[in-house]
Amino acid sequence: MLVNKLEQVNLHNPFNYLGLTENKKQGGYHLNAWAPAAVKVEVVELGTEKSLGFLNQVDDSGLFEGDFNVNEAFNYKLRISNTEHTYEVIDPYQFKEEAFHAVHYVTMKPQNLYEQLGAQLIDVKLLDGSTIPATRFAVYAPNATAVSLIGDFNYWDGRLHPMEKTQCGHWVLIVPGMQPGTKYKYEIKDPVGNRLPHKADPVGFCAEQYPSHASVVYDHSKYQWNDQAWLEAQAKVDRYKTPMSIYELHAGSWKARYDNNGRTPLSYREMVDELIPYVKDMGYTHIEFLPVSEFPYDGSWGYQPVGMFAPTSRFGTPDDFKYFVDQCHQNGIGVIVDWVPAHFPEDGHGLARFDGTFVYEYEDPRRGWHPDWNSCIYDFGKDNVRQFLVASALFWLDKFHVDALRVDAVASMLYWDYSRNEGEWVPNVDGGNENYEAVSLLRWFNEEVYKNFPHAFTIAEESTAFAKVSRPVFEGGLGFGFKWNMGWMHDSLHFISKDPAYRKYHHNEITFSMVYAYNENFILPISHDEVVHGKGSMMNKMPGDEWQQAANLRCYAAFMFGHPGKKLNFMGNEIGQGHEWNHESSVEWHLLDYPKHQGVQKLYRDLNTLYKTYAPLYQKDHEPGGFEWVEHQDAGQSILSFVRKADDTNQKVYVVCNFTPIPRDGYRLGVKDAGKYKLLLSTDDKSYWGSGYGNNGEFQAEEKAWQNQSHSILVDLPPLATLYIVYED
């Protein structure tokens, strides 16, 4: 019976049958060893290398046994001979207690999940007090009937390393001598004994690419960080009163190398040499990566992840990614990663029906299947799922020192009826559409992040009017630090894409954002989603001829940097890329050979510099006192003006936008103070490929009340341009 279970990989408790056990009736010890294809098995004592004799073969399938007339247990290895060669292994089944140690502390705090599960490199203490290196494996598959560890080390043969099931549903095994770099997976039998596709480790720290998608044993202890000064400084930063200009990018298509093998994206280490200097030169404060969690399909851009604890190996090792983050910090740049807790793909090696049942996803497809993305939805009510997701979030902050997590698709988590018609969703217990389980998870996630990592913050991509997304949990909020302002993005892009002749009919779209600007802590996003899937590049959204398109883009960019809220722009926006983003190509860097695109890039560089230099442009982003309309009702001329103010200075920056191609000479602008005003920036400057129309750079305020202000200045407004004018006390 035992032989059949071992041969058919149908044993859930191998420690009860294999390894060394005390023979209480006859004295001494009995040893069972499982070695399919072996012809003889010799037992050798560890440490002394003394041969203790050969085991008897019980069955042709590979079960061997023997009795040892000794008074005390001993550690041993097996010298196994088959028809081709002889090799030695330290029998895993003599380390039951050490294997079970993995799951004793898993549920005590989220971090324990990635400290205990997966493939953990440990030192196993032997009976004589010495230690040997080993890898401890633990995986959660509560409804499986059998789980085996498979890999290169056992020729992917599920018979050789059956794992032990614990009472809490984890399967465990220790393999002595296993080194980092070893590839492995799990062979799992479902509740009725059917073998499933080989599964990657849900808590795997590294993975191979197609076709194997194998997990890889990895040592996270080797990398030596050099960013302690950065982490300590960031823990003291008031993010709401400091500048934040984010450069969002897709690691696989920012830049590539071309050789005889075709196109190869830059590695993490190559990005250190090329991306970091570029971001510094352009003046961005943060880099945001589209998801780098391991994912199987390039076309998902990372938004269908299967490795929630592993940076994708497309661009290098986990330590390579650490090196990139470390170097960013040493160069004063923060790193944000997109994190996807909303859904996961159905790939056979992933989480979907992991043990043949719905371990990670909702069982009812009205809750567990996402119609937009053809993917599974996590069951946010299950304890194991909640801990898995929160642990994943903390893992990126802990092991990779990232500065923030931008949580993708929050709206799809919050509502049962997201992208569903009537009858396609199940209401909550109160009959409503709010997913209380997801709300609870997001609050816990945010509490754990801010409690454990003072240097870090969180960002929500949330597209609805759900209340208090970026308000603390103790105030009834979801607890995020920031929220993407999708309303501003949608309205302002709709406005700027209109022919200037029709903008007067859409004037409210460019002003409406200030009605709700302080409801949340907003980031203004012009993200990858706005320049893909037929939406066109930012340049090609703009109306008019070639000159007007560039002028509109420059005018809009400066409006964005003047508007309250932190800033985010996707790669390619800053050079006025001609085509929409394609993940299989790169940013169109060759366009920088042309003055138009050089001008757009220079404008973004200058905007970042001014934004960081002038406190009124950032210091009161999230307070009503930092902004005041000067003129927001001049729809007929499509002119907009406002003033930005700071906390600790009387300095003020006036932002004036002319959204038509008609220059306005002698435009009177209301200002608060007597004295001189200086032109900081005109997007129509010749250095930006503008016309250079108008002003000499200084203005003297007149004691002429205008636009509800006590003074005014006369300004020549260039066509399709934004001006920044500063008042220095």
C-alpha positions in Angstrom: 0.0 0.0 0.0 2.8 2.5 0.9 4.7 1.6 -2.2 1.6 2.3 -4.4 1.1 5.7 -2.7 4.7 6.6 -3.2 4.8 5.4 -6.8 1.6 7.1 -7.7 2.5 10.3 -5.8 -0.5 10.1 -3.6 0.9 10.5 -0.1 0.2 13.4 2.2 2.3 12.3 5.2 5.7 10.9 4.0 7.3 11.7 7.4 5.2 9.0 8.9 6.8 6.4 6.7 10.2 7.6 5.5 13.3 8.5 7.4 14.6 7.2 10.7 12.1 6.1 13.4 12.6 4.6 16.8 11.7 0.9 17.1 10.1 1.0 20.5 9.3 -2.7 20.7 12.5 -4.3 19.5 14.9 -1.4 20.3 17.2 0.4 18.0 16.0 2.4 14.9 14.3 1.6 11.6 15.0 3.4 8.4 12.8 3.6 5.3 14.3 5.3 2.2 12.5 6.0 -1.1 14.8 5.9 -4.1 13.1 5.0 -7.4 15.4 3.4 -10.0 18.0 2.6 -7.4 19.6 -0.9 -7.2 21.3 -0.4 -3.9 21.3 2.1 -1.1 24.0 2.5 1.5 23.6 4.5 4.7 26.5 6.7 5.7 26.7 8.6 9.0 27.1 12.3 8.6 30.2 13.8 10.1 32.1 10.5 10.5 31.5 9.3 6.9 31.2 5.8 8.5 29.2 3.3 6.5 26.3 1.9 8.5 25.4 -0.8 6.0 23.1 -1.3 3.1 19.3 -1.2 3.1 17.2 -4.0 1.9 15.1 -3.4 -1.2 11.4 -4.0 -0.3 10.0 -3.4 -3.8 11.2 -2.9 -7.3 9.6 0.5 -7.3 12.3 1.9 -5.0 11.4 1.4 -1.4 14.4 0.3 0.8 14.5 -0.4 4.6 16.8 -1.5 7.3 17.2 -1.8 11.1 20.0 -0.4 13.1 21.0 -1.7 16.5 21.9 1.7 18.1 20.8 3.5 21.2 20.5 7.0 19.8 19.3 8.5 16.6 21.9 9.7 14.1 22.1 11.9 11.0 22.9 10.2 7.8 23.1 10.5 4.0 22.2 7.9 1.4 24.7 6.6 -1.1 22.5 5.6 -3.9 23.5 3.4 -6.9 21.5 2.9 -10.1 22.5 1.2 -13.3 24.4 4.2 -14.5 26.2 5.9 -11.5 26.4 6.4 -7.7 25.5 9.6 -6.0 24.9 10.9 -2.4 22.0 12.7 -0.9 21.2 13.8 2.7 17.8 12.3 3.3 15.2 15.1 3.7 12.9 12.9 5.7 15.1 13.0 8.8 14.2 16.7 9.4 10.5 16.7 10.2 10.6 19.1 13.1 12.7 21.6 11.2 10.3 21.4 8.2 7.3 22.1 10.4 9.0 25.1 11.9 8.1 27.0 8.7 4.4 27.3 9.4 4.3 27.9 13.2 4.6 31.7 12.8 3.1 32.4 9.4 -0.1 34.1 10.6 1.3 36.2 13.4 2.2 39.1 11.1 2.1 39.6 7.3 5.9 39.7 6.9 6.2 36.2 8.3 4.6 34.9 5.1 7.6 35.8 3.0 10.1 35.0 5.8 8.7 31.4 6.2 7.0 30.3 3.0 8.5 29.8 -0.4 12.1 28.6 -0.6 14.0 29.7 2.5 17.7 29.2 2.8 18.5 28.0 6.2 21.1 26.1 8.3 19.8 22.9 9.7 21.2 21.9 13.1 22.3 18.3 13.3 22.3 16.0 16.4 25.9 16.7 17.1 25.4 20.4 17.2 26.9 21.2 13.8 24.9 22.7 10.9 24.5 22.1 7.2 23.0 24.4 4.6 19.6 23.6 3.3 16.5 25.0 1.6 13.2 24.8 3.4 10.1 24.7 1.2 6.6 25.5 2.3 3.5 26.1 0.1 -0.2 26.6 0.9 -2.4 24.1 -0.9 -5.1 23.2 1.7 -7.3 21.0 -0.5 -4.6 19.1 -2.4 -4.3 15.3 -1.8 -0.6 15.3 -2.5 2.2 17.8 -3.3 5.7 17.0 -4.5 8.7 19.3 -4.9 10.2 19.0 -8.4 13.1 20.6 -10.2 16.4 20.1 -12.0 17.7 18.3 -8.9 15.3 15.4 -9.3 14.7 15.5 -13.0 11.2 17.0 -12.4 10.1 13.6 -11.1 7.2 14.0 -8.7 7.8 10.7 -7.1 11.1 11.7 -5.5 10.3 14.5 -3.1 6.8 14.1 -1.7 5.9 16.9 0.8 4.2 16.7 4.2 0.8 18.3 4.8 0.4 20.3 8.0 -2.9 20.9 9.9 -3.1 24.4 8.5 -3.0 23.4 4.9 0.7 24.1 4.2 3.0 21.5 2.6 6.6 21.4 3.8 9.9 19.8 3.1 13.6 20.5 3.8 16.2 19.7 1.1 19.8 19.7 2.5 22.5 21.1 0.3 20.3 22.8 -2.2 21.9 26.0 -3.4 20.6 29.4 -4.7 19.9 29.2 -8.4 18.1 25.9 -8.2 15.0 25.7 -10.3 11.9 24.2 -8.9 8.1 23.9 -9.0 5.3 22.0 -7.2 3.5 19.0 -8.6 0.0 19.1 -7.0 -2.8 16.5 -7.0 -6.3 18.0 -6.7 -8.9 16.8 -4.1 -9.8 13.8 -6.3 -6.2 12.9 -7.1 -5.9 14.5 -10.6 -2.5 15.9 -11.3 -2.5 19.6 -12.1 -0.2 21.6 -14.4 3.1 22.1 -12.5 2.8 25.2 -10.3 5.3 28.0 -9.7 5.8 29.0 -6.1 3.3 31.7 -5.1 6.0 33.1 -2.8 8.8 32.5 -5.2 11.6 35.1 -5.1 12.9 34.7 -8.6 11.5 33.0 -11.7 12.6 31.8 -15.2 10.9 33.1 -18.3 8.9 31.2 -20.9 8.7 28.3 -21.5 9.5 26.9 -18.0 8.2 29.7 -15.8 10.1 27.8 -13.0 10.7 29.3 -9.6 14.3 29.8 -8.6 15.8 29.5 -5.1 17.3 32.9 -4.3 19.4 34.4 -1.5 18.1 37.8 -0.4 20.7 38.3 2.3 23.7 38.9 0.1 23.0 42.4 -1.2 24.6 45.2 0.8 22.5 48.4 0.7 24.0 51.9 0.7 20.9 54.0 1.0 20.4 54.4 4.7 20.8 58.2 4.6 18.1 58.3 1.9 15.6 56.2 3.9 16.2 58.2 7.1 15.7 61.5 5.3 12.6 60.3 3.5 11.0 59.2 6.8 11.0 62.8 7.8 9.7 64.3 4.6 6.2 66.0 4.5 5.2 64.7 1.1 2.3 67.0 0.8 4.5 70.1 1.1 7.3 68.9 -1.1 7.6 68.7 -4.9 6.8 65.4 -6.6 7.2 65.0 -10.4 7.0 61.4 -11.4 8.5 59.9 -14.6 6.3 56.9 -15.4 7.9 54.3 -17.6 7.7 50.7 -18.9 11.0 49.0 -18.3 10.8 47.0 -21.5 10.3 49.8 -23.9 12.1 52.9 -22.5 15.2 52.1 -24.4 16.8 49.1 -26.0 20.0 47.7 -27.5 20.1 46.4 -31.1 22.5 43.8 -32.3 22.6 40.6 -34.3 20.1 39.0 -31.9 17.6 41.8 -32.5 16.1 44.1 -29.9 17.0 43.7 -26.3 15.6 46.0 -23.6 18.0 47.5 -21.1 18.8 45.5 -18.0 18.3 46.9 -14.5 22.0 47.6 -14.4 22.1 49.3 -17.8 19.2 51.5 -16.6 21.5 52.7 -13.8 23.9 54.1 -16.4 21.3 55.5 -18.8 17.9 56.1 -17.1 19.2 57.6 -13.8 21.3 60.3 -15.5 18.4 61.1 -17.8 15.9 61.5 -15.0 18.3 63.6 -13.0 19.0 65.8 -16.0 15.2 66.2 -16.7 14.6 67.1 -13.1 12.1 64.5 -12.1 11.9 63.5 -8.4 10.6 60.0 -8.8 10.6 57.1 -11.3 7.5 55.0 -11.5 7.7 51.5 -13.1 4.8 49.8 -14.6 4.6 46.5 -12.7 7.8 44.7 -12.4 6.3 41.7 -10.4 7.0 38.6 -12.5 4.4 38.1 -15.3 4.2 35.6 -18.2 2.9 37.8 -21.1 4.7 40.8 -22.4 1.5 42.3 -23.8 0.0 42.6 -20.3 2.8 45.2 -19.5 3.0 43.5 -16.1 -0.6 44.0 -15.1 -1.2 40.2 -15.2 1.3 39.2 -12.6 2.0 35.7 -11.3 5.1 36.4 -9.2 4.0 38.8 -6.4 7.3 38.4 -4.6 9.7 38.5 -7.6 10.9 41.3 -9.9 10.7 40.1 -13.4 13.9 38.3 -14.6 13.5 39.8 -18.1 15.8 42.6 -17.0 18.1 40.9 -14.5 18.2 39.3 -11.0 16.5 40.6 -7.9 19.9 41.9 -6.7 20.2 43.8 -10.0 16.8 45.5 -9.3 18.0 46.3 -5.7 21.1 47.9 -7.2 19.0 50.0 -9.5 16.8 51.2 -6.5 20.0 51.8 -4.4 21.6 53.9 -7.1 18.4 55.9 -7.6 18.4 56.7 -3.9 22.0 57.7 -3.9 21.2 60.1 -6.7 18.2 61.6 -4.9 15.5 59.8 -6.9 12.6 57.9 -5.4 11.3 54.7 -6.9 7.6 53.8 -7.2 6.3 50.5 -8.5 2.9 49.6 -9.7 1.4 46.9 -7.6 -1.6 44.8 -8.8 -3.7 43.2 -6.0 -7.0 43.3 -8.0 -6.6 40.3 -10.2 -4.3 37.6 -11.7 -4.1 35.6 -14.9 -5.3 32.1 -15.5 -1.9 30.7 -16.6 -1.5 27.1 -15.6 1.6 27.7 -13.6 0.1 30.5 -11.6 -2.5 30.9 -8.7 -5.7 30.0 -10.6 -7.3 27.0 -9.0 -4.0 26.4 -7.3 -4.7 23.1 -5.7 -7.7 22.3 -7.9 -9.9 24.5 -5.9 -10.4 28.3 -5.5 -7.6 28.9 -3.1 -6.9 32.5 -4.1 -10.0 33.6 -6.2 -13.7 33.9 -5.5 -15.4 30.7 -6.6 -18.6 32.4 -8.0 -17.6 33.8 -11.5 -19.9 36.8 -10.8 -17.3 37.8 -8.2 -14.2 35.8 -9.2 -13.8 36.6 -12.9 -12.9 39.9 -14.4 -14.7 40.5 -17.7 -12.5 43.4 -18.8 -9.1 41.6 -18.4 -10.2 37.9 -18.6 -8.5 37.3 -15.3 -9.3 35.9 -11.8 -10.2 38.2 -8.9 -8.7 37.6 -5.5 -11.1 36.6 -2.8 -10.5 39.6 -0.5 -12.4 37.9 2.4 -10.1 34.9 2.8 -7.5 35.3 5.5 -4.8 33.5 3.4 -5.4 35.8 0.5 -5.4 39.0 2.6 -2.2 38.0 4.3 -0.7 37.0 0.9 -1.4 40.4 -0.6 -0.4 42.5 2.3 2.8 40.5 2.7 3.5 41.1 -1.0 3.2 44.8 -0.6 5.5 44.9 2.4 8.0 42.7 0.6 8.7 45.3 -2.0 9.2 48.0 0.7 11.3 45.7 2.8 13.5 43.7 0.4 13.7 46.3 -2.4 13.5 49.6 -0.5 11.0 51.0 -3.0 9.5 54.3 -1.9 5.9 53.9 -2.9 3.3 51.5 -4.2 0.9 52.7 -6.8 -2.1 50.4 -6.5 -3.7 49.5 -9.8 -7.4 49.3 -10.6 -8.7 50.2 -7.1 -12.1 51.0 -8.4 -12.5 47.4 -9.7 -11.8 46.1 -6.2 -14.3 48.5 -4.5 -17.4 47.7 -6.5 -19.1 44.3 -7.1 -20.7 45.7 -10.2 -17.6 47.2 -11.8 -17.9 46.6 -15.6 -20.8 44.3 -15.0 -24.4 44.5 -16.2 -27.5 43.8 -14.0 -27.6 40.1 -13.1 -23.9 39.7 -13.6 -22.9 40.5 -10.0 -23.9 39.6 -6.4 -24.7 42.4 -4.0 -23.1 42.7 -0.6 -25.0 41.7 2.6 -26.7 45.1 2.6 -27.9 44.7 -0.9 -25.4 47.3 -2.2 -22.5 47.2 -4.7 -19.6 48.0 -2.4 -17.1 45.2 -1.7 -16.7 45.5 2.1 -14.0 42.8 2.0 -11.8 44.8 -0.5 -12.4 48.0 1.6 -11.2 46.2 4.7 -8.1 44.8 2.8 -7.1 48.1 1.4 -7.3 49.8 4.9 -5.2 47.0 6.4 -2.7 47.2 3.6 -2.3 51.0 4.1 -2.0 50.7 7.9 0.7 48.1 7.6 2.7 50.1 5.1 2.7 53.3 7.1 3.3 51.5 10.4 6.3 49.5 9.2 8.0 51.7 6.6 8.1 55.4 7.6 10.0 56.2 4.3 7.2 54.9 2.1 3.8 56.0 0.8 0.9 54.7 -1.2 -1.0 55.9 -4.3 -4.4 54.8 -5.5 -5.5 54.6 -9.2 -9.2 55.0 -8.4 -11.5 56.4 -11.0 -14.8 57.0 -9.1 -16.0 59.3 -6.5 -15.5 56.8 -3.7 -15.1 59.0 -0.6 -11.9 59.5 1.4 -9.6 57.3 -0.7 -6.6 59.4 0.4 -7.7 60.0 4.0 -6.4 58.1 7.0 -8.2 55.0 8.2 -8.8 56.5 11.6 -10.9 59.2 9.7 -12.9 56.6 7.9 -10.8 56.7 4.8 -9.0 54.0 2.8 -5.7 55.2 4.1 -3.8 55.9 0.8 -1.4 58.8 0.8 -2.4 60.0 -2.7 -5.0 59.4 -5.4 -4.7 59.8 -9.2 -6.9 62.7 -10.3 -8.6 60.8 -13.2 -11.3 63.5 -13.4 -8.8 66.3 -14.1 -7.0 64.1 -16.6 -10.2 63.2 -18.5 -11.7 66.7 -18.6 -8.5 68.6 -19.4 -7.5 66.2 -22.2 -11.0 66.5 -23.6 -10.7 70.3 -23.6 -7.2 70.6 -25.0 -8.0 68.1 -27.8 -10.7 70.4 -29.1 -10.1 72.9 -31.9 -9.4 76.3 -30.2 -12.5 77.7 -32.0 -14.7 75.3 -29.9 -12.9 75.5 -26.6 -15.1 78.3 -25.4 -18.0 75.8 -25.3 -16.0 73.5 -23.1 -14.4 76.0 -20.8 -15.9 74.4 -17.7 -13.9 71.2 -18.4 -10.6 73.0 -17.8 -11.9 74.7 -14.6 -14.1 72.1 -13.0 -11.3 70.2 -11.3 -10.9 73.0 -8.7 -14.5 72.3 -7.4 -13.2 69.0 -5.9 -9.4 69.7 -5.9 -9.1 69.3 -2.1 -11.4 66.3 -1.5 -8.3 64.1 -1.9 -4.5 64.4 -2.1 -4.3 64.3 -5.8 -1.6 63.4 -8.3 -2.2 64.7 -11.8 -1.6 61.8 -14.2 -0.8 61.8 -17.9 -0.1 58.1 -17.7 0.5 55.2 -20.2 -3.2 54.7 -20.4 -3.6 58.0 -22.2 -1.2 57.2 -25.0 -2.1 53.7 -26.1 -4.9 51.6 -27.6 -5.7 54.1 -30.4 -5.7 57.2 -28.1 -2.7 58.6 -29.9 0.4 60.2 -28.4 0.1 63.5 -26.5 1.4 65.4 -29.5 -1.2 63.8 -31.8 -4.1 64.6 -29.4 -3.4 68.2 -30.1 -5.4 70.0 -32.9 -4.0 72.2 -35.6 -1.0 72.1 -37.9 2.5 71.0 -36.8 3.3 74.3 -35.1 0.0 74.5 -33.3 0.2 70.9 -32.1 3.5 71.6 -30.5 2.3 74.9 -29.0 -0.9 73.3 -27.6 1.2 70.5 -26.0 3.6 73.1 -24.4 0.7 75.2 -23.2 -1.0 72.2 -21.7 2.1 70.9 -20.0 2.7 74.3 -18.2 -1.0 74.4 -17.2 -0.5 71.0 -15.6 2.6 72.0 -13.7 0.8 75.1 -12.5 -2.3 73.3 -11.4 -2.5 72.0 -7.7 -1.5 68.4 -7.3 1.7 66.4 -7.7 2.7 65.5 -11.3 3.1 62.3 -13.3 4.0 62.0 -17.0 4.6 58.9 -19.0 7.8 58.4 -21.0 7.7 60.0 -24.4 5.5 62.8 -23.3 8.5 64.9 -22.5 9.9 64.8 -26.0 6.5 65.2 -27.8 6.6 61.6 -29.2 4.9 61.3 -32.5 3.3 57.8 -32.2 1.4 56.3 -29.4 3.2 54.0 -27.0 4.0 50.5 -28.3 5.5 48.1 -25.7 7.4 46.3 -28.4 9.4 49.3 -29.4 11.1 52.2 -27.6 10.7 55.9 -27.0 11.3 57.7 -30.3 14.6 59.1 -29.2 15.6 59.9 -32.8 13.0 62.7 -32.7 15.4 64.7 -30.6 17.4 65.4 -33.8 14.7 67.9 -34.6 14.2 71.4 -33.0 10.5 70.9 -32.3 11.1 67.9 -30.0 14.2 69.4 -28.5 12.0 72.4 -27.5 9.4 70.2 -25.9 12.0 68.3 -24.0 13.6 71.6 -22.8 10.3 72.9 -21.7 9.6 69.8 -19.5 13.1 70.1 -18.1 12.6 73.7 -17.3 9.1 73.1 -15.8 10.6 70.5 -13.5 13.2 72.9 -12.4 10.8 75.8 -11.8 8.4 73.5 -10.0 11.0 72.3 -7.6 12.5 75.9 -7.1 9.4 77.9 -6.4 7.5 76.9 -3.3 4.1 78.3 -4.4 4.0 75.7 -7.1 4.0 72.8 -4.6 3.9 73.8 -1.0 0.2 74.1 -0.6 -0.9 71.6 -3.3 -3.5 70.1 -1.0 -4.7 73.2 0.8 -7.3 75.7 -0.5 -5.1 78.6 0.7 -2.5 77.7 -2.0 -4.6 78.5 -5.0 -6.8 81.4 -6.1 -8.6 82.1 -9.4 -7.7 85.4 -11.0 -9.9 84.8 -14.1 -11.8 81.5 -14.8 -14.9 82.8 -16.6 -13.3 84.2 -19.8 -14.7 81.4 -21.9 -15.1 83.7 -24.9 -11.3 84.2 -25.2 -10.4 80.8 -23.7 -8.1 82.6 -21.2 -7.5 81.2 -17.8 -5.4 82.7 -14.9 -4.7 81.8 -11.3 -2.2 82.4 -8.6 -0.3 79.9 -6.5 0.8 80.8 -3.0 3.2 79.3 -0.4 3.2 78.9 3.4 6.4 80.6 4.4 6.8 83.4 1.9 4.8 86.1 0.2 6.2 85.0 -3.1 3.4 84.2 -5.6 3.4 82.6 -9.0 0.7 83.7 -11.5 -0.2 81.2 -14.2 -1.9 82.6 -17.4 -3.1 80.4 -20.2 -4.1 81.5 -23.6 -5.8 78.5 -25.2 -6.4 80.1 -28.6 -3.9 80.9 -31.5 -4.8 84.6 -31.2 -2.2 86.7 -29.4 -3.7 89.1 -26.9 -1.6 92.3 -26.6 -2.0 94.4 -23.5 -4.0 91.8 -21.6 -4.7 93.2 -18.1 -4.0 90.7 -15.4 -5.2 91.4 -11.8 -2.5 91.0 -9.1 -2.5 91.3 -5.4 0.6 93.4 -4.7 2.3 96.6 -5.7 5.8 96.3 -7.1 7.6 94.5 -9.8 6.7 91.2 -11.4 9.0 89.0 -13.5 8.3 86.6 -16.3 9.5 83.1 -15.2 8.5 81.2 -18.2 6.6 81.5 -21.5 5.9 78.3 -23.4 6.1 80.3 -26.6 9.8 81.0 -26.0 11.9 80.4 -29.1 14.0 78.0 -27.2 10.9 75.8 -26.9 10.2 76.1 -30.7 7.8 78.8 -30.0 7.3 82.2 -31.8 8.9 84.3 -29.1 6.0 86.6 -29.1 5.6 89.5 -26.6 7.0 90.4 -23.2 10.3 91.9 -22.2 10.4 89.9 -18.9 9.4 92.5 -16.3 6.1 94.2 -15.4 5.2 97.1 -13.0 2.0 96.8 -11.1 -0.5 99.6 -11.5 -2.8 100.7 -8.8 -5.7 99.7 -11.0 -8.1 97.2 -9.5 -8.9 94.3 -11.9 -10.4 90.8 -11.7 -11.1 91.3 -8.0 -7.5 92.2 -7.3 -6.2 95.5 -6.0 -3.5 96.0 -8.7 -2.9 94.9 -12.2 -0.2 94.5 -14.9 -0.3 94.5 -18.6 0.8 91.4 -20.3 1.1 90.4 -24.0 -0.3 86.9 -24.2 1.4 84.8 -27.0 -0.8 82.4 -29.0 -1.4 78.9 -27.5 0.8 79.6 -24.6 1.1 79.5 -20.8 3.0 82.2 -18.9 4.4 81.9 -15.4 4.9 85.3 -13.7 6.4 85.6 -10.3 6.0 88.3 -7.6 8.9 88.4 -5.2 8.2 90.2 -1.9 
